[in-house]
Every structure is written in C-alpha cells, then in structure tokens.
Amino acid sequence: MSTWVVAMMLGVSVFLGSIAVVALMWAIKKGQFDDQEKFLNGALFDDTDELNDAYQRELKRKESVKKKGYTPE
C-alpha cells in the first residue's frame, strides 16, 4: 500500500472523528442527555402487568378516537 493511500485514510478518519466529537459536544451542550429519570423509570416500571396495562390503555384510546370519527394526523 502506498504512503499516499495511508495518508488519505488517516486524514479522512481524523476528519470524521473530529466531526463526531463536535457533534457529541454540541449534543451535551444542548442538553440531549439530561433525562436521567427516563432510564431509571424504565428499569423500575418494566413489568409485564404494566406493559399489559399500557397496551389496554392504547387500545381504549384508539377505540375512543374511532368512535368520535377523528383521525389524528
């Protein structure tokens, strides 16, 4: 492999890596990862009964929307 190909591969990988680091820093600064309770609640309330209750609520919601004749966009 020639040195030109290695240099180009190295340059492209450094460029893409720097873009990823900038995107990560931007997301941290904007607060994209600030929702700590979501993961904790997901682990605490992930039970079969709760999933079944959520499914039943979703079915009732769809049924009531269907009876009213409203189609959500």
C-alpha positions in Angstrom: 0.0 0.0 0.0 1.4 3.4 -0.9 2.0 6.1 1.6 -0.5 8.3 -0.3 -3.3 5.9 0.4 -2.4 5.6 4.1 -2.2 9.4 4.4 -5.6 9.8 2.8 -7.2 7.1 5.0 -5.6 8.8 8.1 -6.8 12.2 7.0 -10.4 11.1 6.4 -10.6 9.2 9.7 -9.3 12.2 11.6 -11.8 14.4 9.8 -14.8 12.1 10.5 -13.7 11.6 14.1 -13.5 15.3 14.7 -17.0 15.7 13.3 -18.2 13.1 15.7 -16.6 14.8 18.7 -18.0 18.1 17.7 -21.5 16.6 17.3 -21.2 14.9 20.7 -20.1 18.2 22.4 -22.9 20.0 20.7 -25.5 17.5 22.0 -24.1 17.6 25.5 -24.2 21.4 25.5 -27.8 21.4 24.2 -28.9 19.0 27.0 -29.7 16.0 24.9 -28.5 13.6 27.6 -30.0 15.3 30.6 -33.0 13.0 31.1 -31.7 10.7 33.8 -35.1 9.7 35.1 -36.1 8.0 31.9 -33.6 5.2 32.2 -34.3 4.8 35.9 -38.1 4.7 35.4 -37.7 2.3 32.5 -35.8 -0.2 34.7 -38.2 0.3 37.7 -41.5 0.0 35.9 -40.7 -2.5 33.2 -43.1 -5.2 34.4 -45.4 -7.5 32.4 -48.6 -6.2 34.1 -47.6 -2.6 33.5 -46.9 -3.3 29.8 -50.3 -5.0 29.5 -52.0 -2.0 31.2 -50.3 0.3 28.8 -51.4 -1.8 25.8 -55.0 -1.8 27.1 -54.9 2.0 27.5 -53.6 2.4 24.0 -56.4 0.1 22.7 -59.1 2.2 24.6 -57.6 5.4 23.2 -57.7 4.1 19.6 -61.3 2.9 20.2 -62.5 6.2 21.5 -60.8 8.1 18.7 -62.5 5.7 16.2 -66.0 6.3 17.8 -65.6 10.0 17.6 -64.6 9.8 13.9 -61.4 11.8 14.5 -58.3 10.8 12.6 -55.1 12.0 14.2 -52.6 13.4 11.8 
